[in-house]
Amino acid sequence: MSDSKISELTAGAAAVGDLIPIARGSVNYKVTAESVAALAIPYVSTRTALAGLTPTGAAYLSESGREGWFIWASGNFSSLVTLDTYQGVYVPPTSAPTGASGCWVRYVPDNVYLATWFGVSSSSTTNNLNYNSAGAVIPNGATLVVPAFTHTVSAPVVFKPGKAVHLRGVSPSLSRIDANPATLSAFMTGGLTMIHLTGSKSTVKDLTLTGPVNNVPSGEPAALTLGKAFYLDAGSPVYGTCDDMVADNITVLGGSAGIRVTVYFSAKAGAPTGVGSQDWVHYDPIVRPVVRNCNITVDRAGIEYYGVVDARDENNTVTLNYVSDVAVFCAGIRVLGSQGFHTAGLRVQFAQEHTSNVNRYGIFVAHAGFNDDKWRPSNKGVVITDAKAVNATQGIFLGSTGTDGDVIVDGFEMVNPIESTVQFTTTIVCDLYTNAGARMKRCSVRNVKARGQANVLRYEMPVQHFTIQDVDWVQNSVTADTSTPIFRLFDVQLFVGSVGGYGLVEIERVKIRSRRTTYGEFTIGGMAATTKVVMNDNWSSPDGGAGFTQIIRTGTNTSGSKLITDGVTEQDLSGVTPLVSNRNYRYPTGAWSLATG
């Protein structure tokens, strides 16, 4: 053996007697360097040859994809040999193949492991077996490097709880994992995912994934899942919060769903099961997850957040391709239950214009469907900044649970909204969703720009304080929906219980330029007796100045609800007298043509 090979093995050792780390399960054991420097070290080309060596000292394995140093270690390694099915780290001797009397152990500097050590290859369609074996062997905090070629898995790869794993590609253009389309059932029964990291502080970076496809309502498998989720170890579930997980620079090139960030939950005895259940208990949130710099092209759901605390979604781009005559729930981002969620720089595009699919949401935020008595996420602290949706039917959908939910939208653009044949096309929707008890403490919408068919706003949920400011909206089609108000505000009212106070609505600096001639610009209804609506410096222009009056009162407002349009005078919203616009104005005839060119 050459001196250079010996020096490579002992690189970093200051002198004979220093220690060299080797991997052994979740603990890094060490051996002395004395005998390594003194011996002629064997150089072998296969693991079979390595296993047949005299069990002493060190050896170098030159097998393609598995190159590296191995050191003989005495002791009982049988449990680790059993886990390491593909001999990525542990190679037992031919004379004692269980490893009970010792083993050749790979020298692993810096806790970095290569997936090819465990037999991952471009020619195999069952690399999931190799990845799962690697996940069982590598220690807590280890990095597993995904090779720079495209390869296939035929069932989920699951890195189980209690171990932080850092999955790293060489780059998204080189390191790619594809789901085998012929084995969809394995992904459906294996947890609706392809790659699943469950340990706190796990990260995944610089990869391309192509996930499984199942575009029917029975379930949508994700390319990547962070968190524990309801299906993991169902026979003996692992409870506990998942913390500080990160997905960074991930490209998803296909599949039903991109990235799923989720709590652990399980159904109580006798309760209905399934994602839509209202009766799950025993679940723990995922705390401080981060998904950033990802480029996702899938069919139905870009990024999903279920039961998150202080989550961050940063600079992600989502393209959704699903086209069908069946109404399927499609969204760039879904947030179901949160206590602190911030998305910034999100871009969502539906690739094709298709009116039959009525559920095309840029961002969907709604109640969690969880009734755990120890933690009930209410969408408190949801912040949406600098977001954009293209070809959606609804730009942002907001819903809430509990009395402390609050949402801030500051910077949203809706481009080319698609007029659905069923669903009202709207820039921002606040709705009860499927929870009759949904309500918000605060909702603030600022800096919104929309062009095309969509209405400005439809708000139909109890809220204590609602603000909408600085909206610039142009509708450029004569054939747009003419049965729905451009700006519809319903059910803003006093909270029950200990919250108290007035329901307050503030509408300021909303500019509406529309070609409609048959319906009103602002419609207010369902106001509780203690609600006040304040409108200042809002402008509108139906085409040619025709159409209904600017502010329309429905007949459903409760006596005592008020409208203030001059900063002082309160107009009764429950009466029948015409409402006075005061500091709210119409553009003159022809303003639409001038505004839109």
TORROPA-643107 format. One line per 3 residues: for each residue y, x negated, z negated of C-alpha. Coordinates in Angstrom, 1 decimal. Each point is the difference from the previous one (the first is absolute). Example, Ala and Ser with C-alpha at 12.3 -4.5 7.8 and 13.67 -1.06 7.14 Angstrom:
! residues 2
-4.5 -12.3 -7.8; 3.4 -1.4 0.7
This chain:
! residues 597
0.0 0.0 0.0; 3.4 -1.4 0.9; 2.6 -0.9 -2.5
2.4 2.5 1.6; -2.4 2.9 -0.7; -0.3 -1.1 -3.7
3.8 -0.4 -0.3; 0.4 3.5 1.5; -2.2 1.4 -2.6
1.7 -1.8 -2.8; 3.6 0.5 1.3; 2.3 0.6 -2.9
-2.1 -1.9 -2.5; 2.0 -2.8 -1.6; -3.0 -2.0 -1.0
-3.7 0.2 -0.6; -0.6 2.4 -2.8; 2.5 2.5 1.1
-1.3 3.6 0.5; -0.6 1.9 3.2; 0.0 3.8 -0.2
-2.9 2.0 1.5; -0.3 3.8 0.2; -2.5 1.8 -2.2
0.5 3.7 -0.2; 3.3 0.9 -1.7; 0.2 -3.3 -1.8
0.9 -3.4 1.5; -2.5 -2.5 -1.4; 0.5 -3.7 0.5
-2.1 -3.1 0.6; 0.9 -3.7 -0.3; 0.8 -2.1 3.1
-1.9 -3.1 -1.2; -3.3 0.6 1.8; 1.8 1.3 3.1
1.8 -3.3 0.6; -3.1 -2.0 -0.7; -2.5 1.8 2.3
-0.6 0.1 3.7; 0.6 3.7 0.6; -2.2 2.0 2.4
1.5 1.6 3.1; -2.1 3.1 1.1; 0.5 2.6 2.8
-1.7 3.1 -1.5; -0.3 1.7 -3.4; -3.8 -0.3 0.4
0.4 -3.8 0.1; 2.4 0.1 -3.0; -2.5 2.0 -2.0
-2.7 -2.6 0.8; 2.0 -3.0 -1.3; -0.8 -1.7 -3.3
1.9 2.0 -2.6; 2.6 -2.5 -1.1; 3.5 -1.2 0.8
1.9 1.5 2.9; -0.5 0.8 3.7; 2.1 1.0 3.0
-0.9 3.1 2.1; 1.0 -0.2 3.6; -1.3 3.5 1.1
2.5 1.7 2.2; 2.4 2.3 -1.9; -1.5 -1.1 -3.3
1.1 -3.7 -0.1; 0.7 -1.4 -3.5; -1.1 -2.0 -3.0
-2.8 1.1 -2.3; -0.7 -1.4 -3.4; -3.3 0.3 -1.9
0.4 1.9 -3.3; -2.7 0.5 -2.6; -0.4 3.3 -1.8
-1.1 3.5 0.7; 1.9 1.3 3.0; -2.5 2.9 0.8
2.6 2.8 -0.4; 2.5 -1.7 2.3; -2.6 -0.8 2.6
-1.0 3.6 0.0; 3.6 1.1 0.6; 0.6 -2.7 2.7
-2.3 1.5 2.6; 1.4 -2.1 2.8; 0.2 -3.3 -1.9
3.7 -0.5 0.3; 0.3 -1.9 -3.3; -3.4 -0.2 -1.6
-3.0 -1.5 1.8; -3.1 -0.3 -2.2; -2.6 -2.7 0.6
-3.1 0.7 2.0; -2.1 -0.9 -3.0; 1.6 2.7 -2.2
1.6 2.6 2.3; 1.2 2.3 -2.8; 2.5 -2.6 -1.2
-1.4 0.2 -3.6; -0.3 -3.7 -0.3; 3.1 -1.1 1.8
1.9 0.4 3.3; 2.1 -1.6 2.6; 3.5 1.3 -0.7
2.8 -0.2 2.6; 3.1 -2.1 -1.0; 3.0 2.4 0.3
3.4 -1.6 -0.4; 2.9 2.3 -0.9; -2.1 3.1 -0.3
0.2 0.7 3.7; -3.2 1.3 1.7; -0.7 0.6 3.7
-1.8 3.1 1.1; -2.0 -2.0 2.6; -1.7 -1.8 -2.9
-1.7 3.4 -0.7; -1.0 0.4 3.6; 2.8 2.2 1.4
-0.2 -0.3 3.8; 1.3 1.4 3.2; -3.4 0.9 1.2
-1.1 2.1 -2.9; 0.8 3.8 -0.5; -1.0 0.0 -3.7
2.6 -2.5 -1.4; 0.6 2.5 -2.8; -3.2 -1.3 -1.6
1.4 -3.6 0.1; 3.4 1.1 -1.4; -1.6 2.0 -2.8
-2.1 -2.9 -1.0; 3.0 -2.3 0.1; 2.0 2.4 -2.2
-2.8 0.0 -2.6; -0.1 -3.8 -0.1; 3.5 -1.3 0.1
1.8 -0.3 -3.3; 3.0 2.0 -1.3; 3.2 -1.0 1.7
-1.7 -1.6 3.0; 1.3 0.0 3.6; -2.5 1.1 2.7
1.1 -1.1 3.4; -0.8 2.3 2.9; -1.0 -2.0 3.1
2.2 -0.2 3.2; -2.1 2.2 2.2; -0.8 3.7 0.5
-3.1 1.2 -1.9; -1.6 3.4 -0.9; -1.0 1.8 -3.2
-2.3 3.0 0.0; 0.6 1.3 -3.6; 2.7 -0.4 -2.6
0.9 -3.4 -1.4; 0.7 0.5 -3.7; 1.4 -2.6 -2.4
-0.8 1.6 -3.3; 2.1 0.3 -3.3; 0.6 -2.7 -2.5
0.7 -2.7 2.6; 3.2 -0.9 1.8; -0.8 -0.9 3.6
2.5 -1.4 2.5; -1.1 0.8 3.5; 1.8 -2.2 2.6
-0.1 -0.1 3.7; 1.1 -3.0 2.1; 2.5 2.4 1.7
-0.1 3.6 1.2; -0.4 -1.2 3.6; -3.1 -2.0 -0.9
-1.8 1.5 -2.9; -1.3 3.5 0.8; -2.6 2.3 -1.6
-1.2 3.1 1.9; -1.9 3.0 -1.2; -3.2 0.7 2.0
0.6 3.4 1.7; -3.7 0.7 0.1; -0.3 0.0 -3.8
2.8 2.5 -1.0; -2.3 1.8 -2.5; -0.3 -3.2 -2.0
3.8 -0.1 -0.5; 0.2 3.7 -0.7; -2.6 -0.1 -2.8
1.1 -3.4 -1.2; 3.4 1.1 -1.2; 2.1 0.7 3.1
1.0 -3.6 0.5; -0.9 -3.2 1.8; 1.5 -2.7 -2.2
0.5 0.8 -3.7; 1.6 -2.2 -2.7; -0.3 1.3 -3.5
1.0 -2.8 -2.5; 3.4 -0.3 -1.5; 2.2 -2.7 1.6
-2.1 0.1 3.2; 1.8 -0.7 3.2; -0.7 0.2 3.8
2.1 -1.8 2.6; 0.2 -1.1 3.7; -2.8 2.2 1.4
-0.6 2.4 2.8; -2.3 3.0 -0.7; -1.4 2.7 2.2
-1.2 2.8 -2.2; -2.5 2.9 0.4; 1.0 3.1 1.9
-0.7 3.5 -1.3; 2.6 2.5 1.2; -1.3 3.2 -1.6
1.2 1.5 -3.3; -3.1 -1.1 -1.9; 1.6 -3.4 -0.7
1.9 -3.0 1.4; -1.4 -3.4 -0.7; 2.6 -2.8 -0.5
-0.1 -3.5 1.4; 1.1 -1.4 -3.4; 0.0 1.4 -3.6
1.6 -1.5 -3.0; -0.9 1.5 -3.4; -3.1 1.5 -1.5
-0.2 3.5 1.6; -2.3 2.9 -1.0; -3.2 -1.1 1.6
-0.4 -3.5 -1.4; -3.1 -0.5 -2.3; -0.3 3.8 -0.4
-3.1 -0.4 -2.2; 1.9 -2.2 -2.5; 3.7 0.2 0.8
2.3 -2.8 -0.9; 3.2 1.2 -1.7; 3.2 -1.9 -0.5
3.3 -0.5 1.7; 0.2 -2.1 3.2; 3.0 -2.3 0.0
2.1 -2.1 2.5; -2.0 0.3 3.2; 1.6 -1.1 3.3
-0.6 0.6 3.7; 2.2 -2.3 2.1; 0.2 -0.5 3.8
-2.9 2.2 0.8; -0.5 1.3 3.6; -2.1 3.2 0.4
-0.9 0.6 3.7; -2.0 3.2 -0.3; -1.8 2.5 -2.2
0.8 3.2 -1.8; 2.1 -1.5 -2.8; 1.6 -3.3 -0.6
0.5 -1.1 -3.6; -0.8 2.1 -3.1; 1.3 -0.8 -3.5
-1.7 2.2 -2.5; -0.8 0.7 -3.6; -3.4 0.4 -1.5
-1.0 3.6 -0.8; -3.1 2.0 -0.6; -0.7 3.8 -0.3
-0.6 1.5 -3.4; -3.2 2.1 -0.4; 0.1 3.2 2.0
3.2 -0.9 1.8; 0.3 0.1 3.7; -0.1 -3.4 1.7
1.8 -1.3 3.0; 3.5 -1.4 0.8; 1.6 3.5 -0.2
-1.3 0.8 -3.5; 2.6 0.9 -2.7; -2.4 -0.8 -2.9
-0.8 -3.6 0.0; 0.1 -1.9 -3.3; -0.9 -3.5 -1.1
2.1 -2.0 2.3; 2.3 -3.0 -0.3; 3.0 -0.9 2.1
0.4 -3.0 2.2; 3.1 -1.9 -1.3; 2.5 -2.1 2.0
-1.9 0.0 3.3; 1.9 -1.5 3.0; -0.6 0.7 3.7
2.3 -2.0 2.3; 0.5 -1.4 3.5; -2.9 2.0 1.4
-0.4 1.3 3.5; -2.3 3.0 0.1; -1.2 2.0 3.1
-2.5 2.7 -1.0; -0.6 3.7 0.7; 0.9 2.0 -3.1
1.4 -1.9 -3.0; 1.8 -3.3 -0.1; 0.3 -0.8 -3.7
-1.1 2.2 -2.9; 1.1 -0.3 -3.7; -2.0 2.1 -2.5
1.0 -0.2 -3.7; 2.2 -3.1 0.1; 2.4 -1.4 -2.5
3.0 -2.2 1.1; -1.4 -0.4 3.6; 1.9 -1.8 2.7
-0.4 0.7 3.8; 2.1 -2.6 1.9; 0.7 -0.5 3.7
-3.1 1.7 1.4; -0.4 1.5 3.4; -2.4 2.9 0.7
-1.0 1.5 3.4; -2.1 3.1 0.0; -2.1 0.9 3.0
-1.9 3.2 -0.8; 0.4 2.8 2.6; -2.0 3.1 -0.4
0.2 3.8 0.2; -1.2 0.1 -3.5; 2.6 -0.2 -2.8
-0.7 -3.2 -1.8; 2.0 -1.5 -2.8; 1.7 -3.1 1.4
2.6 -2.1 -1.8; 1.5 -3.5 0.2; 0.0 -0.2 -3.8
-1.6 2.4 -2.5; 1.0 -0.2 -3.7; -2.0 2.3 -2.2
1.0 -0.4 -3.6; 2.2 -2.9 -1.1; 2.1 -1.3 -2.9
2.2 -2.4 2.0; -0.3 -0.5 3.7; 2.4 -1.8 2.4
-0.4 -0.2 3.7; 2.6 -2.1 2.0; 0.1 -0.8 3.7
-2.8 2.3 1.0; -0.4 0.9 3.7; -2.3 2.8 1.0
-0.7 1.1 3.6; -2.3 2.6 1.4; -1.1 -1.4 3.3
-0.2 3.2 1.9; 2.0 3.2 0.2; -2.4 2.8 -0.9
1.1 3.4 -1.4; -3.4 1.3 -1.0; -0.5 -2.4 -2.9
2.3 1.7 -2.5; -0.3 -2.6 -2.8; 1.8 -3.1 1.2
1.9 -1.4 -3.0; 1.9 -3.2 0.0; -0.1 -0.3 -3.8
-2.0 2.5 -2.2; 0.7 0.1 -3.7; -1.7 2.7 -2.1
-1.8 0.9 -3.2; -3.0 -2.0 -1.0; -2.5 2.7 -0.6
-1.0 -1.6 -3.3; 0.0 1.9 -3.3; -0.9 -2.8 -2.4
1.3 0.6 -3.4; 0.9 -3.6 -0.6; 1.9 -0.7 3.2
1.5 2.5 2.5; 1.9 -1.7 2.8; 3.1 2.0 0.9
1.5 -2.0 2.8; 2.6 -1.5 -2.3; 2.1 -2.8 1.4
-0.8 0.4 3.7; 2.5 -1.9 2.2; 0.0 0.0 3.8
2.5 -2.4 1.7; 0.5 -1.1 3.6; -2.8 2.0 1.5
-0.5 1.4 3.5; -2.4 2.5 1.6; -0.5 0.5 3.8
-1.7 3.0 1.6; -0.7 1.7 -3.4; 0.1 3.7 -0.6
1.3 -0.6 -3.6; 1.7 -3.2 -0.9; -0.3 0.0 -3.8
-2.0 2.6 -2.0; 0.8 0.0 -3.8; -1.9 1.8 -2.7
-0.4 -0.6 -3.8; -1.8 0.9 -3.2; 1.3 0.2 -3.5
3.6 0.3 -1.1; 1.1 -3.6 0.4; -0.7 -0.7 3.6
2.9 -1.6 1.9; 0.3 -1.2 3.5; 2.8 -2.1 1.8
0.2 -0.2 3.7; 2.7 -2.6 1.1; -0.2 -0.8 3.6
-2.3 2.0 2.4; 0.1 0.4 3.8; -2.1 2.6 1.9
-0.3 -0.7 3.7; -1.3 2.5 2.6; -1.5 2.5 -2.4
-2.7 2.1 1.6; 0.3 3.8 -0.1; -3.3 1.3 -1.2
-1.4 3.3 1.1; -0.8 0.9 -3.6; 1.9 -2.1 -2.4
3.8 0.0 -0.4; 1.3 -3.4 1.2; 2.1 -1.4 -2.7
1.6 -3.4 -0.9; -0.6 0.4 -3.8; -2.1 2.6 -1.7
-0.3 0.7 -3.7; -2.7 2.5 -0.7; -2.4 1.3 -2.7
-2.9 -1.3 2.1; -3.1 1.6 -1.5; 1.2 -0.1 -3.6
1.9 3.1 -1.2; 1.3 -1.9 -3.0; 1.5 -2.8 1.9
3.6 -0.9 -0.8; 2.4 -2.9 -0.1; 2.6 -1.2 -2.4
2.0 -1.8 2.6; 0.0 -0.4 3.8; 2.6 -2.1 1.8
0.2 -0.4 3.8; 2.6 -2.3 1.5; 0.7 -1.7 3.4
-2.3 2.0 2.3; 0.2 -0.1 3.8; -2.0 2.3 2.3
0.0 0.7 3.7; -2.1 2.6 1.9; -1.6 3.3 -1.0
-0.3 -0.2 -3.8; 1.9 2.0 -2.5; 1.9 -2.0 -2.6
-1.5 1.2 -3.2; -2.4 2.6 -1.5; 0.1 0.0 -3.7
-2.3 2.5 -1.8; -0.8 -1.3 -3.4; 1.5 0.4 -3.5
2.3 -3.0 -0.8; 2.6 -0.7 -2.6; 2.3 -2.2 2.0
-0.1 -0.3 3.8; 2.4 -2.2 2.0; 0.2 -0.4 3.8
2.8 -2.3 1.4; 0.9 -1.7 3.2; -2.3 1.6 2.5
0.6 -0.3 3.8; -2.1 2.4 2.0; 0.0 0.8 3.7
-2.3 2.6 1.6; 0.0 -0.5 3.7; -2.3 2.8 1.3
1.0 3.6 0.9; -3.7 1.0 -0.4; -0.3 -1.1 -3.6
-1.3 2.2 -2.8; 2.4 2.9 -0.4; -1.7 1.8 -2.8
0.7 -2.5 -2.8; 3.3 -1.0 -1.6; 1.2 -3.5 0.9
0.6 -0.6 -3.7; -2.2 2.1 -2.3; 0.4 -0.2 -3.8
-2.2 2.2 -2.2; -1.2 0.2 -3.6; 2.4 -2.4 -1.7
0.0 1.2 -3.5; 0.1 -0.5 -3.8; -2.9 -1.9 -1.5
-2.0 1.8 -2.7; -0.9 -1.5 -3.3; 1.9 -2.9 -1.5
1.7 -1.3 3.1; 2.8 2.7 0.0; 3.3 -0.2 1.8
1.2 1.2 3.4; -1.7 -0.3 3.3; 2.6 -2.0 2.0
0.1 -0.6 3.8; 2.5 -2.3 1.6; 0.3 -0.1 3.8
2.6 -2.4 1.3; 0.8 -1.6 3.4; -2.7 1.6 2.0
0.8 0.1 3.7; -2.0 2.4 2.2; 0.3 0.1 3.8
-2.3 2.5 1.5; -0.5 1.9 3.3; -1.3 3.0 -1.9
1.8 3.3 0.7; -2.2 2.4 -2.0; -0.3 -1.2 -3.6
2.1 -1.3 -2.9; 0.6 -3.5 -1.1; -0.3 0.3 -3.8
-2.2 2.6 -1.7; -0.2 0.4 -3.8; -2.5 2.2 -1.7
-2.1 0.3 -3.1; 2.7 -1.4 -2.4; -0.6 0.6 -3.7
2.8 1.6 -2.1; 1.2 -3.4 -1.3; 0.0 -1.9 3.3
3.2 -1.3 1.5; 0.2 -1.2 3.6; 3.0 -2.4 0.8
0.8 -0.6 3.7; 2.7 -2.4 1.1; 1.0 -1.7 3.3
-2.9 1.3 2.0; 0.4 0.6 3.8; -2.1 2.0 2.5
0.2 1.1 3.6; -2.5 2.3 1.7; 0.4 -0.3 3.7
3.4 1.3 1.0; 0.8 1.1 -3.5; -2.2 3.1 0.4
-2.7 1.3 -2.4; 0.1 1.3 -3.6; 2.5 -1.0 -2.6
-0.3 -3.5 -1.4; -1.4 0.9 -3.5; -2.5 2.9 -0.2
-1.0 1.6 -3.2; -3.4 1.7 -0.2; -0.5 3.0 -2.1
-2.3 -1.8 -2.5; 2.6 -1.9 -2.2; 0.0 1.1 -3.6
3.3 1.4 -1.5; 1.9 -2.9 -1.6; -0.8 -2.6 2.6
3.2 -1.5 1.5; 1.3 -1.8 3.1; 3.0 -2.3 -0.2
1.6 -1.1 3.2; 3.5 -1.0 -1.1; -0.8 -2.0 -3.1
1.1 2.9 -2.3; -0.7 3.5 1.1; -3.5 1.5 -0.8
-1.3 2.5 2.6; -2.8 2.3 -1.0; -3.2 -0.9 1.9
-1.6 3.4 -0.8; 2.8 2.1 1.5; 0.5 1.4 3.4
3.6 -1.2 0.7; 0.4 -2.7 2.7; -0.2 -3.6 -1.4
3.1 -2.2 0.5; -0.7 -3.5 1.4; 3.3 -1.6 -1.2
-0.6 -3.8 0.1; -2.9 0.5 2.5; 0.9 0.1 3.6
-1.2 0.9 3.5; 0.5 -2.3 3.0; 1.9 1.7 2.8
-1.5 1.3 3.2; -1.3 -2.9 2.1; -0.5 -2.3 -2.9
-3.7 -0.3 0.6; 0.4 -1.3 3.5; 2.6 -2.5 -1.2
-2.2 -1.1 -2.9; -3.1 -0.5 2.0; 1.4 -1.1 3.4
